[in-house]
Amino acid sequence: MKKFLLVAIRFYQKYLSPDRACRFIPSCSEYSYQAIEKYGIIQGLWLSFCRIVRCHPFSKGGIDEIP
């Protein structure tokens, strides 16, 4: 399951993602990939969800590495 999610994220990044317009570094999809790879599915998805909630037009963005 973990490998499937990681492949799905890479597919999204390569074929479906619009331009690199994320306000954060790394991008939200890359952050999700790294979080799932490092922490596993449950905690990785939770960190990804929290990051996506922070990513909105009123956010200043910036560097936001996984913990």
Gaussian input, Z-matrix of N, CA and C with variables (Angstrom, degrees):
# hf/3-21g

backbone

0 1
 N
 C     1     B1
 C     2     B2     1     A1
 N     3     B3     2     A2     1     D1
 C     4     B4     3     A3     2     D2
 C     5     B5     4     A4     3     D3
 N     6     B6     5     A5     4     D4
 C     7     B7     6     A6     5     D5
 C     8     B8     7     A7     6     D6
 N     9     B9     8     A8     7     D7
 C    10    B10     9     A9     8     D8
 C    11    B11    10    A10     9     D9
 N    12    B12    11    A11    10    D10
 C    13    B13    12    A12    11    D11
 C    14    B14    13    A13    12    D12
 N    15    B15    14    A14    13    D13
 C    16    B16    15    A15    14    D14
 C    17    B17    16    A16    15    D15
 N    18    B18    17    A17    16    D16
 C    19    B19    18    A18    17    D17
 C    20    B20    19    A19    18    D18
 N    21    B21    20    A20    19    D19
 C    22    B22    21    A21    20    D20
 C    23    B23    22    A22    21    D21
 N    24    B24    23    A23    22    D22
 C    25    B25    24    A24    23    D23
 C    26    B26    25    A25    24    D24
 N    27    B27    26    A26    25    D25
 C    28    B28    27    A27    26    D26
 C    29    B29    28    A28    27    D27
 N    30    B30    29    A29    28    D28
 C    31    B31    30    A30    29    D29
 C    32    B32    31    A31    30    D30
 N    33    B33    32    A32    31    D31
 C    34    B34    33    A33    32    D32
 C    35    B35    34    A34    33    D33
 N    36    B36    35    A35    34    D34
 C    37    B37    36    A36    35    D35
 C    38    B38    37    A37    36    D36
 N    39    B39    38    A38    37    D37
 C    40    B40    39    A39    38    D38
 C    41    B41    40    A40    39    D39
 N    42    B42    41    A41    40    D40
 C    43    B43    42    A42    41    D41
 C    44    B44    43    A43    42    D42
 N    45    B45    44    A44    43    D43
 C    46    B46    45    A45    44    D44
 C    47    B47    46    A46    45    D45
 N    48    B48    47    A47    46    D46
 C    49    B49    48    A48    47    D47
 C    50    B50    49    A49    48    D48
 N    51    B51    50    A50    49    D49
 C    52    B52    51    A51    50    D50
 C    53    B53    52    A52    51    D51
 N    54    B54    53    A53    52    D52
 C    55    B55    54    A54    53    D53
 C    56    B56    55    A55    54    D54
 N    57    B57    56    A56    55    D55
 C    58    B58    57    A57    56    D56
 C    59    B59    58    A58    57    D57
 N    60    B60    59    A59    58    D58
 C    61    B61    60    A60    59    D59
 C    62    B62    61    A61    60    D60
 N    63    B63    62    A62    61    D61
 C    64    B64    63    A63    62    D62
 C    65    B65    64    A64    63    D63
 N    66    B66    65    A65    64    D64
 C    67    B67    66    A66    65    D65
 C    68    B68    67    A67    66    D66
 N    69    B69    68    A68    67    D67
 C    70    B70    69    A69    68    D68
 C    71    B71    70    A70    69    D69
 N    72    B72    71    A71    70    D70
 C    73    B73    72    A72    71    D71
 C    74    B74    73    A73    72    D72
 N    75    B75    74    A74    73    D73
 C    76    B76    75    A75    74    D74
 C    77    B77    76    A76    75    D75
 N    78    B78    77    A77    76    D76
 C    79    B79    78    A78    77    D77
 C    80    B80    79    A79    78    D78
 N    81    B81    80    A80    79    D79
 C    82    B82    81    A81    80    D80
 C    83    B83    82    A82    81    D81
 N    84    B84    83    A83    82    D82
 C    85    B85    84    A84    83    D83
 C    86    B86    85    A85    84    D84
 N    87    B87    86    A86    85    D85
 C    88    B88    87    A87    86    D86
 C    89    B89    88    A88    87    D87
 N    90    B90    89    A89    88    D88
 C    91    B91    90    A90    89    D89
 C    92    B92    91    A91    90    D90
 N    93    B93    92    A92    91    D91
 C    94    B94    93    A93    92    D92
 C    95    B95    94    A94    93    D93
 N    96    B96    95    A95    94    D94
 C    97    B97    96    A96    95    D95
 C    98    B98    97    A97    96    D96
 N    99    B99    98    A98    97    D97
 C   100   B100    99    A99    98    D98
 C   101   B101   100   A100    99    D99
 N   102   B102   101   A101   100   D100
 C   103   B103   102   A102   101   D101
 C   104   B104   103   A103   102   D102
 N   105   B105   104   A104   103   D103
 C   106   B106   105   A105   104   D104
 C   107   B107   106   A106   105   D105
 N   108   B108   107   A107   106   D106
 C   109   B109   108   A108   107   D107
 C   110   B110   109   A109   108   D108
 N   111   B111   110   A110   109   D109
 C   112   B112   111   A111   110   D110
 C   113   B113   112   A112   111   D111
 N   114   B114   113   A113   112   D112
 C   115   B115   114   A114   113   D113
 C   116   B116   115   A115   114   D114
 N   117   B117   116   A116   115   D115
 C   118   B118   117   A117   116   D116
 C   119   B119   118   A118   117   D117
 N   120   B120   119   A119   118   D118
 C   121   B121   120   A120   119   D119
 C   122   B122   121   A121   120   D120
 N   123   B123   122   A122   121   D121
 C   124   B124   123   A123   122   D122
 C   125   B125   124   A124   123   D123
 N   126   B126   125   A125   124   D124
 C   127   B127   126   A126   125   D125
 C   128   B128   127   A127   126   D126
 N   129   B129   128   A128   127   D127
 C   130   B130   129   A129   128   D128
 C   131   B131   130   A130   129   D129
 N   132   B132   131   A131   130   D130
 C   133   B133   132   A132   131   D131
 C   134   B134   133   A133   132   D132
 N   135   B135   134   A134   133   D133
 C   136   B136   135   A135   134   D134
 C   137   B137   136   A136   135   D135
 N   138   B138   137   A137   136   D136
 C   139   B139   138   A138   137   D137
 C   140   B140   139   A139   138   D138
 N   141   B141   140   A140   139   D139
 C   142   B142   141   A141   140   D140
 C   143   B143   142   A142   141   D141
 N   144   B144   143   A143   142   D142
 C   145   B145   144   A144   143   D143
 C   146   B146   145   A145   144   D144
 N   147   B147   146   A146   145   D145
 C   148   B148   147   A147   146   D146
 C   149   B149   148   A148   147   D147
 N   150   B150   149   A149   148   D148
 C   151   B151   150   A150   149   D149
 C   152   B152   151   A151   150   D150
 N   153   B153   152   A152   151   D151
 C   154   B154   153   A153   152   D152
 C   155   B155   154   A154   153   D153
 N   156   B156   155   A155   154   D154
 C   157   B157   156   A156   155   D155
 C   158   B158   157   A157   156   D156
 N   159   B159   158   A158   157   D157
 C   160   B160   159   A159   158   D158
 C   161   B161   160   A160   159   D159
 N   162   B162   161   A161   160   D160
 C   163   B163   162   A162   161   D161
 C   164   B164   163   A163   162   D162
 N   165   B165   164   A164   163   D163
 C   166   B166   165   A165   164   D164
 C   167   B167   166   A166   165   D165
 N   168   B168   167   A167   166   D166
 C   169   B169   168   A168   167   D167
 C   170   B170   169   A169   168   D168
 N   171   B171   170   A170   169   D169
 C   172   B172   171   A171   170   D170
 C   173   B173   172   A172   171   D171
 N   174   B174   173   A173   172   D172
 C   175   B175   174   A174   173   D173
 C   176   B176   175   A175   174   D174
 N   177   B177   176   A176   175   D175
 C   178   B178   177   A177   176   D176
 C   179   B179   178   A178   177   D177
 N   180   B180   179   A179   178   D178
 C   181   B181   180   A180   179   D179
 C   182   B182   181   A181   180   D180
 N   183   B183   182   A182   181   D181
 C   184   B184   183   A183   182   D182
 C   185   B185   184   A184   183   D183
 N   186   B186   185   A185   184   D184
 C   187   B187   186   A186   185   D185
 C   188   B188   187   A187   186   D186
 N   189   B189   188   A188   187   D187
 C   190   B190   189   A189   188   D188
 C   191   B191   190   A190   189   D189
 N   192   B192   191   A191   190   D190
 C   193   B193   192   A192   191   D191
 C   194   B194   193   A193   192   D192
 N   195   B195   194   A194   193   D193
 C   196   B196   195   A195   194   D194
 C   197   B197   196   A196   195   D195
 N   198   B198   197   A197   196   D196
 C   199   B199   198   A198   197   D197
 C   200   B200   199   A199   198   D198

   B1=1.4492
   B2=1.5303
   B3=1.3330
   B4=1.4614
   B5=1.5259
   B6=1.3231
   B7=1.4654
   B8=1.5285
   B9=1.3313
   B10=1.4558
   B11=1.5274
   B12=1.3308
   B13=1.4695
   B14=1.5232
   B15=1.3211
   B16=1.4617
   B17=1.5288
   B18=1.3272
   B19=1.4703
   B20=1.5308
   B21=1.3230
   B22=1.4676
   B23=1.5292
   B24=1.3212
   B25=1.4656
   B26=1.5192
   B27=1.3187
   B28=1.4748
   B29=1.5286
   B30=1.3262
   B31=1.4660
   B32=1.5305
   B33=1.3255
   B34=1.4654
   B35=1.5254
   B36=1.3277
   B37=1.4581
   B38=1.5229
   B39=1.3125
   B40=1.4586
   B41=1.5245
   B42=1.3269
   B43=1.4575
   B44=1.5274
   B45=1.3052
   B46=1.4593
   B47=1.5209
   B48=1.3139
   B49=1.4605
   B50=1.5223
   B51=1.3207
   B52=1.4624
   B53=1.5291
   B54=1.2945
   B55=1.4650
   B56=1.5289
   B57=1.2636
   B58=1.4695
   B59=1.5270
   B60=1.3257
   B61=1.4568
   B62=1.5242
   B63=1.3053
   B64=1.4624
   B65=1.5225
   B66=1.3174
   B67=1.4624
   B68=1.5282
   B69=1.3094
   B70=1.4564
   B71=1.5210
   B72=1.3068
   B73=1.4623
   B74=1.5181
   B75=1.3045
   B76=1.4588
   B77=1.5249
   B78=1.3268
   B79=1.4683
   B80=1.5314
   B81=1.3061
   B82=1.4669
   B83=1.5297
   B84=1.3294
   B85=1.4668
   B86=1.5273
   B87=1.3195
   B88=1.4672
   B89=1.5262
   B90=1.3262
   B91=1.4609
   B92=1.5313
   B93=1.3265
   B94=1.4657
   B95=1.5222
   B96=1.3255
   B97=1.4651
   B98=1.5323
   B99=1.3203
   B100=1.4646
   B101=1.5235
   B102=1.3358
   B103=1.4653
   B104=1.5266
   B105=1.3282
   B106=1.4643
   B107=1.5226
   B108=1.3190
   B109=1.4635
   B110=1.5274
   B111=1.3290
   B112=1.4692
   B113=1.5301
   B114=1.3443
   B115=1.4605
   B116=1.5247
   B117=1.3203
   B118=1.4577
   B119=1.5204
   B120=1.3261
   B121=1.4667
   B122=1.5268
   B123=1.3112
   B124=1.4699
   B125=1.5262
   B126=1.3152
   B127=1.4613
   B128=1.5284
   B129=1.3179
   B130=1.4582
   B131=1.5179
   B132=1.3330
   B133=1.4648
   B134=1.5212
   B135=1.3329
   B136=1.4667
   B137=1.5353
   B138=1.3197
   B139=1.4671
   B140=1.5303
   B141=1.3210
   B142=1.4652
   B143=1.5223
   B144=1.3205
   B145=1.4638
   B146=1.5277
   B147=1.3308
   B148=1.4694
   B149=1.5248
   B150=1.3062
   B151=1.4645
   B152=1.5210
   B153=1.3185
   B154=1.4646
   B155=1.5277
   B156=1.3259
   B157=1.4653
   B158=1.5304
   B159=1.3273
   B160=1.4726
   B161=1.5228
   B162=1.3140
   B163=1.4609
   B164=1.5300
   B165=1.3112
   B166=1.4624
   B167=1.5273
   B168=1.3262
   B169=1.4708
   B170=1.5290
   B171=1.3199
   B172=1.4620
   B173=1.5271
   B174=1.3117
   B175=1.4618
   B176=1.5261
   B177=1.3242
   B178=1.4626
   B179=1.5216
   B180=1.3209
   B181=1.4591
   B182=1.5180
   B183=1.3199
   B184=1.4568
   B185=1.5143
   B186=1.3102
   B187=1.4656
   B188=1.5216
   B189=1.3195
   B190=1.4612
   B191=1.5224
   B192=1.3080
   B193=1.4709
   B194=1.5222
   B195=1.3355
   B196=1.4641
   B197=1.5261
   B198=1.3377
   B199=1.4813
   B200=1.5189
   A1=110.63
   A2=115.99
   A3=120.26
   A4=110.31
   A5=116.21
   A6=120.67
   A7=110.73
   A8=117.33
   A9=121.22
   A10=110.93
   A11=117.27
   A12=120.65
   A13=111.48
   A14=116.63
   A15=119.96
   A16=111.21
   A17=116.68
   A18=120.34
   A19=110.02
   A20=117.18
   A21=121.00
   A22=111.05
   A23=117.16
   A24=120.52
   A25=110.34
   A26=117.43
   A27=120.40
   A28=110.72
   A29=116.81
   A30=120.85
   A31=109.84
   A32=116.12
   A33=120.91
   A34=110.79
   A35=116.63
   A36=120.34
   A37=111.75
   A38=116.51
   A39=120.17
   A40=113.35
   A41=117.40
   A42=120.13
   A43=115.95
   A44=118.97
   A45=120.65
   A46=114.59
   A47=116.71
   A48=120.48
   A49=111.09
   A50=115.51
   A51=117.16
   A52=108.83
   A53=117.49
   A54=119.96
   A55=111.38
   A56=116.89
   A57=122.45
   A58=109.73
   A59=116.29
   A60=120.97
   A61=113.23
   A62=118.07
   A63=120.15
   A64=109.62
   A65=116.41
   A66=121.82
   A67=112.28
   A68=115.97
   A69=120.46
   A70=111.74
   A71=115.01
   A72=123.10
   A73=105.74
   A74=119.63
   A75=129.14
   A76=110.81
   A77=116.19
   A78=120.85
   A79=109.44
   A80=116.13
   A81=120.18
   A82=112.07
   A83=116.62
   A84=118.21
   A85=111.09
   A86=117.59
   A87=120.08
   A88=110.51
   A89=116.92
   A90=122.26
   A91=109.58
   A92=116.26
   A93=120.78
   A94=111.11
   A95=116.07
   A96=120.70
   A97=110.09
   A98=116.28
   A99=120.71
   A100=111.74
   A101=117.28
   A102=121.11
   A103=111.21
   A104=117.35
   A105=120.90
   A106=110.11
   A107=116.75
   A108=120.85
   A109=111.26
   A110=117.28
   A111=121.28
   A112=113.17
   A113=117.30
   A114=121.04
   A115=114.97
   A116=117.88
   A117=119.76
   A118=111.13
   A119=114.98
   A120=120.47
   A121=112.96
   A122=118.27
   A123=121.08
   A124=111.39
   A125=117.21
   A126=120.18
   A127=110.92
   A128=117.49
   A129=120.98
   A130=112.15
   A131=116.89
   A132=120.09
   A133=111.48
   A134=116.88
   A135=119.69
   A136=110.24
   A137=117.33
   A138=120.54
   A139=110.69
   A140=116.74
   A141=121.41
   A142=110.91
   A143=116.24
   A144=120.72
   A145=110.65
   A146=116.44
   A147=120.37
   A148=111.11
   A149=117.16
   A150=121.22
   A151=111.03
   A152=117.44
   A153=121.06
   A154=110.78
   A155=117.16
   A156=120.62
   A157=110.47
   A158=117.52
   A159=121.16
   A160=112.80
   A161=117.68
   A162=122.09
   A163=109.56
   A164=115.55
   A165=121.24
   A166=108.77
   A167=118.41
   A168=121.18
   A169=114.86
   A170=118.45
   A171=120.42
   A172=112.95
   A173=116.88
   A174=122.02
   A175=109.82
   A176=116.47
   A177=120.19
   A178=111.46
   A179=116.47
   A180=119.77
   A181=111.24
   A182=115.93
   A183=121.23
   A184=111.63
   A185=115.02
   A186=121.00
   A187=108.56
   A188=116.25
   A189=122.60
   A190=108.31
   A191=115.70
   A192=121.37
   A193=110.04
   A194=116.51
   A195=119.73
   A196=108.34
   A197=116.58
   A198=118.91
   A199=112.01
   D1=-43.33
   D2=179.59
   D3=-60.04
   D4=-46.37
   D5=-179.31
   D6=-62.67
   D7=-39.14
   D8=177.83
   D9=-60.39
   D10=-45.49
   D11=179.02
   D12=-62.25
   D13=-41.62
   D14=179.88
   D15=-64.98
   D16=-40.89
   D17=177.25
   D18=-65.85
   D19=-39.73
   D20=179.10
   D21=-63.00
   D22=-39.29
   D23=178.06
   D24=-65.50
   D25=-44.05
   D26=178.37
   D27=-62.53
   D28=-40.09
   D29=177.14
   D30=-60.72
   D31=-46.47
   D32=178.04
   D33=-58.24
   D34=-46.69
   D35=-178.72
   D36=-61.23
   D37=-40.23
   D38=-174.35
   D39=-80.87
   D40=-39.90
   D41=-170.39
   D42=-112.80
   D43=-26.64
   D44=-172.33
   D45=-112.39
   D46=-24.63
   D47=-175.10
   D48=-65.17
   D49=132.44
   D50=172.92
   D51=-66.92
   D52=-173.59
   D53=-179.25
   D54=-51.36
   D55=167.54
   D56=-178.25
   D57=-76.79
   D58=74.77
   D59=-174.39
   D60=-106.15
   D61=12.60
   D62=-179.46
   D63=-66.23
   D64=141.27
   D65=-179.03
   D66=-77.86
   D67=-14.11
   D68=-176.13
   D69=-108.31
   D70=158.24
   D71=171.80
   D72=-122.43
   D73=122.48
   D74=-3.95
   D75=-70.14
   D76=167.54
   D77=179.05
   D78=-60.13
   D79=162.38
   D80=-178.80
   D81=-59.65
   D82=-39.18
   D83=-179.93
   D84=-70.30
   D85=-37.48
   D86=177.47
   D87=-68.06
   D88=-39.03
   D89=175.89
   D90=-58.87
   D91=-45.50
   D92=179.08
   D93=-61.88
   D94=-44.09
   D95=178.86
   D96=-58.32
   D97=-49.60
   D98=-178.36
   D99=-64.42
   D100=-40.35
   D101=-179.17
   D102=-65.05
   D103=-44.11
   D104=179.71
   D105=-67.54
   D106=-40.01
   D107=179.34
   D108=-63.67
   D109=-41.18
   D110=-175.95
   D111=-82.25
   D112=-42.21
   D113=-171.14
   D114=-107.30
   D115=-7.88
   D116=-177.60
   D117=92.71
   D118=-179.60
   D119=-171.34
   D120=-67.24
   D121=-53.02
   D122=-172.78
   D123=-63.10
   D124=-59.39
   D125=-177.86
   D126=-67.83
   D127=-36.11
   D128=178.86
   D129=-63.00
   D130=-43.06
   D131=177.51
   D132=-67.42
   D133=-35.56
   D134=177.57
   D135=-64.69
   D136=-46.14
   D137=177.43
   D138=-61.52
   D139=-39.65
   D140=178.34
   D141=-63.01
   D142=-44.94
   D143=178.54
   D144=-59.70
   D145=-47.21
   D146=-179.86
   D147=-61.11
   D148=-38.87
   D149=178.79
   D150=-66.01
   D151=-45.03
   D152=-179.06
   D153=-63.45
   D154=-35.42
   D155=176.59
   D156=-63.76
   D157=-35.20
   D158=179.49
   D159=-75.54
   D160=-17.22
   D161=-175.59
   D162=-92.02
   D163=99.53
   D164=-179.96
   D165=-148.56
   D166=168.44
   D167=-174.52
   D168=-59.58
   D169=-22.58
   D170=-178.17
   D171=-94.04
   D172=-0.26
   D173=178.57
   D174=-81.91
   D175=140.92
   D176=176.95
   D177=-75.68
   D178=-21.70
   D179=-179.82
   D180=74.47
   D181=-147.37
   D182=-179.25
   D183=112.75
   D184=-165.79
   D185=-179.40
   D186=-81.45
   D187=127.62
   D188=-177.86
   D189=-145.11
   D190=83.47
   D191=-179.84
   D192=-76.90
   D193=158.57
   D194=175.37
   D195=-67.03
   D196=148.34
   D197=-179.10
   D198=-67.86

